[in-house]
């Protein structure tokens, strides 16, 4: 076990070397203790001792960790670790700082909190051939705070094909050699060595206080002995065999009545097995290792043991795979994750037969040919087509469009709603945008009549009916008609260019004409603040499982079913590298982990970067919280959108999660775990855009100078149409 600093070392280096001649643990010295400081000085001045001092480099590595370590780490006094078998004195960080720095690259595969818990586990390993690699792996991953190693045998040259030892360890007890390698990884890790192995008399003492037992010995009766004792102590037993990666788990901690070796010994106990000769043990060994499942080479070798082979063959690669599997089992047991009793094979030979050429997997979407736009048969059909081209959240198209002899009716369809569409307010915005498009087309065709918005008058929560039997003239609306065909969501990053007074006035007038007002954020400080708010909302959308699952379900790849809805991934304007990242971002289980860790700040960074590098963020503000009011707001948003494109601006809608929430209950329905954060973000955004009580935020539009979008969103074909006006 690691020596504790004390005043008993003295400064007699010759005597010190003699006392620790057979040591297998480092002697840790604390320079703040006078006697230890004197011994350190003596060792450093001893010409037979090698001194390795990388303390400054270790401290620098510690200081560069994220998040930045606190003073409990950075102010911790350094130590010196002396390794008697190497006659080497090494500078090391203090115990807390050392573990924090050494295991930092485990994150977030193992979190800091998990690492702290795992570093308290006490693991026993019996059999230190295969067990050497396991001890080494457990120590490297920081999966224990104490190791107990038992083996009576000494290392031989023939062991070095699979045991990660060296020629310097030949003749050394296997457990002691493993302990030395562990000490050279972590001088603070407590290691107890039993160089007599385990017996019926010693096994209970060896197991006392352990959390997990790893059994890797050769003797069948000892294997049974270990399991019988582990069952008495209610300890889980893990074993790895090298052929075809068999991993065996027996959860005696949760199943104290479980038969040892899953009952494969047929009721034989350790004492009975000890009385059998090797020949009589063979059938039992074969049942335990599942002889029928052995690889052909291993099975053939078994026949030759004692003839052309001295002993059972093993490969280092297989041993290391087993060590990795045991480490994963220990991690799961230590953290209370699911790990039942049973067996599994980690068979690399089989896996290698399943190689897949990555060139057959395309990171970026392939080109696809989109259908030509539908041609209008008559004025009514033209108006219906124009309405159908309106934007909607996630391109859900939450409407049903019906035509009559002189009308076009746009019905809100609740079955096409989304989670962010709180109480159908977003759908009402879409219906309003569709009604605006219909008015534009009607004005261009010279058939513009009145528009009627009604709530719950039919089977639909909201209906917009456009009369086409008039001869209303509206040149301003009609002038927008050519833009309907080219209106697009443009997600290019683009270039921020200042808005002229002419553009600013035109955008404001477009919103005002539809009964809304427009807030234009153009100041860099305001855009920075908006970027922080909207990126925070996007982070919550990623980290809330339901919202994330819905967001990713909206994505459409060339060849996907239902290409007429959702968001074509080509329209995201991503680079090949970004598409590779998207493969991670759309994995809900990954987002769930980030949420559980309380991290994921970079998830909204793309949104923040886009907002900050915009010409402006245009926010449409309404004055009526009813569905009708949101529909009027949707008409205003579409008017601003078309006007912006008319003046050469690219437009990208931005819909934060909180956009259509009116109260805490709405926010809680969106994301129970992040409702408080959403409320704060919503308040900040309303303050930034000067929203008064009773006003609503309809939509935010990012404005920038950019090339045309790579692809436009498709629409469902019109249904429920009838012949109209010619």
Secondary structure by P-SEA (a helix, b strand, c coil): cccccccccccaaaaaaaaacccccccccccccaaaaaaaaaaaacccbbbbcaaaaaaaaaaaccccccccccccbbbbbbbccccbbbbbccaaaaaaaaaccccccccaaaaaaaaabbbbbcccaaaaaaaaaaaaaccccbbbbbbccccccccccccccccccccccaaaaaaaaaaaacccbbbbbccccccccccccccccccbbbbbcccaaaaaaaaaaaaaabbbbbbbbcccbbbbbbcccccccccccccccccccaaaaaacccccaaaaaaaaaccccccaaaaaaaaacccccccbbbbaaaaaaaaaaaaaaaaaaaaccccccccccccaaaaaaaccccccccccccbbbbccccccccaaaaaaaaaaacccccccccbbbbbcccbbbbbbbccccccccccaaaaaaaaaaaaaaaaaaaaaaccccbbbbbcccccccbbbbbbcccccccaaaaaaccccccccccccccbbbbbcaaaaaaaaaaaaaacbbbbbbccaaaaaaaaaaaaaaaaaaaacaaaaaaaaaacccccccccccccccccccccaaaaaaaaaaacaaaaaaaaaaccccccaaaaaaaaaaccbbbbbbbccccaaaaaaaaaaaaaaaaaaaaabbbbbbbbccccccccaaaaaaaccccaaaaaaaaaaaaaaacccccccccbbbbbbbbccccbbbbbccccccccccc
